[in-house]
């Protein structure tokens, strides 16, 4: 079984920064896609950032220029650097792993970590 453990969330003032970490363990045959999602109260879970093994990136329009996704396949870890945080960034953030590029691969989810941006 593949397991993902997230950390790094917390309370931060607007304009501040946080770095989220995601550590993977278990029987991992490959890491094709690493991504970060978030879900605010009353909203559906949305894609924030995605990175493929080939180095392709994509970000939600709301976070472009502020968030950066990175990964290390040897260490089996991923990170989300979040700068210039805004109150609307408040949500539970989830790490997601796909071992193949196919969207039919449901992948694996982390437990989520709370990020709260408030004065």
Secondary structure, 3 states (H helix, E strand, C coil): CCEEEEECCEEECCCCCEEEEEEEECCCCCCCEEEEEEECCCCCCEEEEEEECCCCEEECCCCCCCEEEEEECCCCEEEEEECCCCHHHCEEEEEEEECCCCCCCCCEECCCEEEEECC
